[in-house]
C-alpha cells in the first residue's frame, strides 16, 4: 500500500508539472492581448478567514497491536517423517492450519525447544536433539518474528548446536533470545520495534530456562544458555528500559512435565517479576501441557502483569500414547497492547485459543475451534476435538477469555527485528 501511494504521488506531481507547463505556454499567448477579467477577482471573505485560521491537525491516534505466543516447537522423529512425506523436508503443511492466526498477529513469538543440528552432523531427536534447519525457514515463512531459545535441551548438541541454531535464525531474519554465541549476545535482549508513521514502540524480549537436563554448561561459554534468575532478569529489564524499551516480555522455561498445576518455583518467579514493576508479560513453556493464565498484581505502573504459566505443545509427537493426553494440545495466547498518545503501552487483555496436533493427518496443527467447524479436513471427530478443547478450558482458568477468530494486523503498523549483539 505504501509503495502504491508513493507511486501515485509521483505520478500526481508529474501530472501537475505537465499541466503547469501547458498553462504557462497558454499564458504567454494570452499576454499578447488583454488579460481575462477573472485575473482581477478578489478572494471571498471566508477564504481569507480560512487562511488565517487553518484547520487544526487531527489528534494522534492510539497504537493498538497484538502479541501472539504458542507452546513448544518439539520435533520428534515422526514429525520429521511427516514433513518429508512428499519429498524434501517441508514443515509448512504441518503449520498451515495456523496461517491466518500467525499472519494476523503483529508480533508472533514461538518457543524453539531444541537446537539445530550443527553443519555436517546428523539429525537426532529424543532424548538428545539436533533438528533440521528447515523448520526455522518454514516458521519464518509462516510469519513468525522470533522465538525464545532457552530450554532444557539448548545444550543437547553443545555450543556448536547453540551456534548453529542462532546462525540459522539470523539467516531467516528471525529474532532469538535465551542463548548466546558470545557473552555480549547472551546479555542482550531481543528487541522488536512496532513502527507506525507517527510512533515507534520498542519491546525487549528476555528468556531463561530452569536447567539443561544435567548437561554441564561449558566453563568456556557460561553464557551459552540463560538459567532462571529473576534478579538477573529484572536487571536486564531495567537496563532495557533505560536503553529505550517501552515494554518487556519474559519467556520462562520451567515447571514439572505433564503437570497442569504450576510449581512453587514458577509461582515465585512470576510474582517476583510482577513485583519488580519492570515486566509487562510472562510467557511460560516446558511442561508440554496447558497451564493457567492469570493476571498478577504489580507490573509496570501497578497496572498488573499477565502470566501464561505454560502454553503446552505447539508441534510435537506427544499424545496419550506416550504421555499425558493433554500433550496433544497447546494454547495460542493473544495479548492486546494499547499505547495511548503520549502514554506508555499497556497489555489491556489476554485471550486463549486451543490448538491440537492431528498426528494421523501427518502432524498437522489445528486451531480446535476451526477444526470443529471443518472436521473433514482432518482425522479427528467433532467429539474428539471437543474433548481436547475441554482439556484446555479446564486448566486455563476464567481470567482470560477464549478467542475463536484470528487477530487482524494493525493498520499502518510494521515490525522491525533488531539484531542482537553481533558475534565476534
Secondary structure, 3 states (H helix, E strand, C coil): CHHHHHHHHHHHHHHHHHHHHHHHHHHHHHCCCCCCHHHHCCCCHHHHHHHHCCCCCCCCCCEEEEEEEEEEECCCHHHHHHHCCCCCCCCHHHHHHHHHHHHCCCEEEEEECECECCCCCCCECCCCCEECCHHHHHHHHHCCCEEECCCCECCCCHHHHHHHHHHHHHHHCCEEECECCCHHHHCCCEEEEEEECCEEEEEEEEEEECCCCCCCCCHHHCCCECECCHHHHHHHHHHHHHCCCCEEEEEEECCCCCCCCCCHHHHHHHHHHHHHCCCCEEEEECCCCECCEEEECCCHHHCCEEEECCEEEEECCCCCCCCCHHHHEEEEEEEEEEECCCCCCEEEEEEEEEEEEEHHHCCEEEEHHHHHHCHHHCCCCHHHHHHHHHHHHHHHCCCCEECCCCCCCCCCCEEEEECCCCCC
